[in-house]
Amino acid sequence: MEELSRLRNQIDKIDGEILRLLNERAKLAKRVGEVKKSMGLEIHAPEREREIFNRVIKLNRELYGEEFPTEAVVHIYREIVSACLSLEKELRIAYLGPKATFTHQAALEYFGFSAHYVPVSTIGDVFREVELSRADYGVVPVENTTEGVVNYTLDMFLESDLKIVGEIVIPIKLNLLSTASSLEDIKTVYSHKHALAQCREWLKKNLPDAVLIEAESTAKACELVVELEGAGAIASEVAAYTYHLNILAENIQDNPNNYTRFIVIGRRAMKPTGNDKTSLIFAVKDQAGALYRALESFYQYDVNLTKIVSRPSKKRLWDYVFFVDLEGHVEDDRVSKALELLKERSQMVKVIGSYPKALLEEG
């Protein structure tokens, strides 16, 4: 008991020191905000945030051997940075709502709990909130490992001048939620069409007679199920807590490697961080070899493409544009030269963002 008491006393002292240092950090953050205002600088600097995260991840791995899990360090520092930034300026974040959706979860993971979140009804509304400066940033889904790209998000960049300034990749863990207490009581299942598709085999095996009904979102499904008997919703664990529903089955997605990538949109371009990704749109002439010559621009300068997707241009019949993700920043020498050559060989090239790779996804 003496040993236990001694260890607890040490923990109490450490907690006291952590609190003292957090308050010291908050004072410095306030002062930084004052200096930035006096110099006419942007209060929020995502590049500086990434520098902080990269530094603490490296220190935790190299100096302390990850005795404290690095993923937990990232979550803790996200809240520290978020709270300190709120002392300088409250960020307004628009996202595809309602609350407790996976987009909401992604926004919280990127900006922390101290930002102000504005749920809107459509992806287009997220873009408009940022374009009109009613929000500092927006968060929207862009692709899922099971269901593919979110076409509406890509199409918005054909007209919008907003930039991609960040990305978040989160695992999609789906659960069956209900006011009922047993699977046997479930006669109807509500969810977003993608969630229903991602749980198709589980539903066929465990609820073969249930009627499947599409909802606007996983959160909307929960709102409906709260008022209904014999109904279940497929949604996140966060949604279960938010809507006070029972979790009847956990991790019911058919693919265990189910991830969704979300992007953060803003009004200004990001500076290089050393581990970046670039997204762009290009279009080529309707002639033999045009696409081959365009893509050869990246090969010639050893630029790695991580994704290419074609979409109708919506200007002429059977006219397409190509969305590309590549490794590197537009200010990197190889990327810059590849883009110059691409412009010579294409009808149109539009860079829609160079931004840091998702945290803990950097390899």
C-alpha positions in Angstrom: 0.0 0.0 0.0 2.9 2.3 0.7 4.3 1.7 -2.8 0.8 2.4 -4.3 0.5 5.6 -2.3 3.9 6.8 -3.4 3.2 6.1 -7.1 -0.2 8.0 -6.9 1.6 11.0 -5.3 4.0 11.1 -8.1 1.2 11.0 -10.6 -0.6 13.8 -8.8 2.6 15.9 -9.0 3.0 15.2 -12.7 -0.7 16.2 -13.3 -0.1 19.5 -11.4 3.0 20.2 -13.6 1.0 19.4 -16.8 -1.7 21.8 -15.8 0.9 24.5 -15.0 2.5 24.1 -18.4 -0.8 24.1 -20.2 -1.6 27.4 -18.7 1.8 28.7 -19.6 1.2 27.6 -23.2 -2.2 29.3 -23.2 -0.6 32.6 -22.1 2.0 32.3 -24.9 -0.7 31.5 -27.4 -2.6 34.7 -26.5 0.5 36.7 -26.9 1.2 35.1 -30.3 -2.3 36.1 -31.4 -1.7 39.7 -30.3 1.5 39.9 -32.2 -0.1 38.4 -35.4 -2.9 41.0 -35.2 -0.4 43.9 -34.9 1.5 42.6 -37.9 -1.7 42.0 -40.0 -1.0 38.2 -40.2 -3.5 35.4 -40.5 -4.3 34.1 -37.0 -4.7 30.5 -38.0 -1.6 28.9 -39.5 -2.2 25.3 -40.5 1.4 24.9 -41.6 2.6 25.8 -38.1 0.1 23.3 -36.6 1.5 20.5 -38.8 5.1 21.5 -37.7 4.0 21.1 -34.1 2.4 17.7 -34.7 5.4 16.4 -36.7 7.7 17.5 -33.9 5.8 15.8 -31.0 5.3 12.6 -33.0 9.1 12.5 -33.7 10.0 13.2 -30.1 7.6 10.6 -28.8 9.0 7.9 -31.1 12.7 8.7 -30.9 13.1 10.0 -27.3 10.5 8.1 -25.4 10.0 4.9 -27.5 6.2 5.5 -27.7 5.7 4.4 -24.1 2.7 6.7 -24.5 0.9 5.7 -27.8 1.7 8.2 -30.6 -2.0 8.1 -31.8 -3.0 9.3 -28.3 -0.3 12.0 -28.3 -1.8 13.3 -31.6 -5.3 13.4 -30.1 -4.1 15.2 -27.0 -2.1 17.8 -28.9 -5.0 18.3 -31.3 -7.1 19.5 -28.3 -4.3 21.5 -26.8 -3.7 23.3 -30.1 -7.5 23.7 -30.6 -8.0 25.2 -27.1 -5.0 27.6 -27.5 -6.2 28.7 -30.9 -9.6 29.5 -29.5 -8.0 32.0 -27.2 -6.7 33.9 -30.3 -9.7 33.3 -32.6 -12.7 31.0 -32.7 -12.7 29.0 -35.9 -16.0 28.4 -37.7 -16.1 25.1 -39.5 -18.9 24.2 -41.9 -19.5 20.5 -42.5 -21.9 18.1 -44.1 -24.4 17.6 -41.3 -26.2 16.8 -39.2 -24.2 16.2 -36.1 -22.8 12.8 -35.2 -22.1 11.9 -38.9 -18.7 10.6 -39.9 -18.1 14.0 -41.5 -18.7 15.6 -38.1 -16.3 13.1 -36.6 -13.6 13.9 -39.2 -14.0 17.7 -38.6 -13.6 17.2 -34.8 -10.5 15.1 -35.4 -9.0 17.8 -37.5 -9.9 20.9 -35.7 -10.6 19.7 -32.1 -13.5 20.4 -29.8 -12.8 24.1 -29.3 -13.8 25.2 -32.8 -17.4 26.2 -33.6 -19.1 23.7 -35.9 -21.8 24.6 -38.4 -23.8 21.7 -39.9 -25.3 22.3 -43.3 -27.5 20.1 -45.6 -25.4 19.6 -48.7 -21.8 19.5 -49.9 -22.6 22.6 -52.1 -23.7 24.5 -48.9 -20.4 23.7 -47.3 -18.6 25.3 -50.2 -20.9 28.3 -50.1 -20.4 28.9 -46.4 -16.6 29.1 -47.0 -16.8 31.1 -50.2 -19.0 33.7 -48.5 -16.6 33.8 -45.4 -19.4 32.7 -43.1 -17.0 29.8 -42.2 -13.3 29.7 -42.1 -13.0 26.1 -43.4 -15.3 23.4 -44.6 -15.1 19.6 -44.3 -16.6 17.2 -46.9 -16.1 13.5 -47.8 -14.2 12.8 -51.0 -13.7 9.0 -51.3 -14.3 5.7 -49.5 -12.2 2.6 -49.9 -15.4 0.5 -50.5 -17.7 2.8 -52.4 -15.2 5.0 -54.3 -15.2 8.7 -54.9 -17.9 11.2 -53.9 -18.6 12.7 -57.3 -20.5 15.7 -56.1 -17.4 16.9 -54.1 -15.1 16.6 -57.1 -17.6 18.3 -59.4 -17.8 21.4 -57.0 -14.1 22.2 -57.9 -15.0 22.6 -61.6 -16.6 26.0 -60.6 -15.3 26.9 -57.2 -12.0 28.7 -56.5 -11.6 27.2 -53.0 -8.5 25.2 -52.2 -8.0 21.9 -50.5 -6.0 22.7 -47.4 -5.9 19.4 -45.6 -7.2 15.9 -45.4 -8.4 13.4 -42.8 -8.7 9.7 -43.2 -10.8 7.8 -40.6 -11.8 4.2 -40.2 -15.5 3.6 -40.8 -16.8 1.4 -38.0 -20.5 0.8 -38.4 -22.9 -0.4 -35.7 -26.6 -1.4 -35.5 -28.3 1.0 -33.2 -31.9 0.9 -31.8 -34.2 1.7 -28.9 -34.8 -2.1 -28.9 -32.7 -4.5 -26.8 -32.5 -7.4 -29.2 -31.7 -8.1 -32.8 -34.9 -10.3 -33.0 -37.0 -7.1 -32.6 -35.6 -5.4 -35.7 -37.9 -5.3 -38.7 -36.6 -2.2 -40.5 -33.1 -0.8 -40.9 -32.4 2.8 -41.9 -29.2 4.3 -43.0 -27.4 6.3 -45.7 -27.2 4.2 -49.0 -23.4 3.9 -48.6 -23.6 2.5 -45.1 -26.3 0.0 -46.2 -24.1 -1.1 -49.1 -21.1 -1.5 -46.8 -23.1 -3.8 -44.5 -24.9 -5.8 -47.2 -23.5 -9.2 -46.3 -24.0 -8.8 -42.6 -27.6 -7.7 -43.1 -28.3 -10.6 -45.4 -26.9 -13.1 -42.8 -28.3 -11.6 -39.6 -31.4 -9.7 -40.6 -32.5 -11.4 -43.9 -36.1 -10.3 -43.6 -35.6 -6.7 -42.5 -36.7 -3.9 -44.8 -33.8 -1.6 -45.7 -34.7 2.1 -46.1 -32.3 4.8 -47.3 -31.9 8.0 -45.2 -30.2 11.3 -46.0 -27.4 10.4 -43.6 -26.5 8.0 -40.8 -27.4 10.6 -38.3 -30.8 11.2 -39.9 -31.4 7.5 -39.7 -30.8 7.7 -35.9 -33.3 10.6 -35.6 -35.9 8.4 -37.3 -35.2 5.3 -35.2 -35.6 7.2 -31.9 -39.3 7.6 -32.7 -39.9 4.1 -34.1 -40.4 0.6 -32.7 -38.7 -2.4 -34.3 -36.3 -0.2 -36.2 -32.6 0.0 -36.3 -30.1 2.5 -37.7 -26.6 1.8 -39.1 -24.3 4.5 -37.7 -21.2 5.3 -35.7 -20.6 4.7 -32.0 -20.7 8.5 -31.5 -24.2 8.5 -32.9 -25.3 5.9 -30.3 -24.2 8.3 -27.5 -25.6 11.4 -29.2 -29.1 9.9 -29.8 -29.2 7.6 -26.7 -29.5 4.4 -28.7 -28.5 0.8 -27.8 -25.7 -0.8 -29.7 -27.1 -4.1 -30.8 -24.1 -5.1 -33.0 -20.6 -3.6 -33.4 -18.4 -3.4 -36.5 -20.9 -4.8 -38.9 -19.2 -3.5 -42.0 -18.3 -6.3 -44.5 -14.9 -4.9 -45.2 -12.6 -4.5 -42.2 -10.4 -2.1 -44.2 -13.2 0.5 -44.6 -11.8 4.0 -44.6 -13.2 7.3 -45.7 -11.1 10.3 -46.8 -12.3 13.8 -46.0 -10.9 17.0 -47.3 -10.7 20.4 -45.7 -11.5 23.4 -48.0 -10.3 26.9 -47.4 -9.7 30.2 -49.2 -5.9 30.3 -49.3 -3.1 28.0 -50.6 -0.9 26.1 -48.1 2.9 26.4 -47.9 5.0 23.3 -48.2 5.5 21.2 -45.1 7.8 18.6 -46.6 5.3 15.8 -46.8 2.5 17.0 -49.0 0.0 15.9 -51.6 -1.4 17.9 -54.6 -4.8 17.6 -56.2 -5.5 19.0 -59.6 -7.9 18.9 -62.6 -6.9 18.7 -66.2 -8.6 18.3 -69.6 -7.1 17.1 -72.9 -8.1 17.5 -76.6 -10.3 14.8 -78.1 -7.6 13.1 -80.1 -5.5 9.9 -80.2 -2.7 9.9 -77.6 -3.7 13.1 -75.9 -4.2 11.5 -72.4 -1.0 9.4 -72.8 1.0 12.6 -73.6 -0.5 14.4 -70.6 0.3 11.6 -68.2 3.8 11.3 -69.6 4.5 14.7 -68.0 4.4 13.1 -64.6 6.5 10.1 -65.7 9.1 12.3 -67.2 9.7 14.1 -63.9 9.3 11.1 -61.6 6.1 12.4 -60.0 4.0 9.6 -58.4 0.2 9.7 -59.1 -1.9 8.2 -56.3 -5.3 8.6 -58.0 -6.8 9.6 -61.3 -10.6 9.8 -61.8 -12.5 11.0 -64.9 -15.7 13.1 -64.7 -18.0 14.7 -67.3 -17.0 18.3 -67.8 -20.8 19.2 -68.1 -19.9 21.6 -70.9 -20.3 19.2 -74.0 -21.5 15.7 -74.6 -18.9 13.1 -73.9 -16.4 15.7 -72.8 -14.4 14.7 -69.7 -12.0 16.1 -67.2 -9.5 14.2 -65.0 -9.0 14.6 -61.3 -5.5 13.7 -60.1 -3.8 13.3 -56.7 0.0 13.2 -56.7 2.8 13.2 -54.2 4.5 16.5 -53.5 3.8 20.2 -53.4 3.4 22.6 -56.4 6.5 24.5 -55.1 8.6 21.3 -55.3 10.9 21.4 -58.3 9.8 18.1 -59.9 6.1 18.8 -59.4 6.5 22.3 -60.8 8.3 21.1 -63.9 5.8 18.3 -64.5 2.9 20.8 -64.2 4.5 23.2 -66.7 4.8 20.3 -69.2 1.2 19.2 -68.5 0.0 22.7 -69.3 1.7 22.6 -72.7 0.0 19.3 -73.5 -3.5 20.0 -72.0 -6.4 22.2 -72.8 -6.8 23.1 -69.1 -5.0 22.6 -65.8 -6.3 23.7 -62.5 -4.5 23.1 -59.2 -7.1 22.7 -56.5 -4.7 22.4 -53.6 -1.3 21.4 -52.2 -1.7 20.3 -48.6 -0.2 18.1 -45.9 -0.8 14.4 -46.0 -3.2 13.1 -43.4 -1.6 12.7 -39.9 -0.4 9.2 -39.1 -1.0 8.3 -42.8 2.4 9.7 -43.9 4.3 6.5 -43.8 
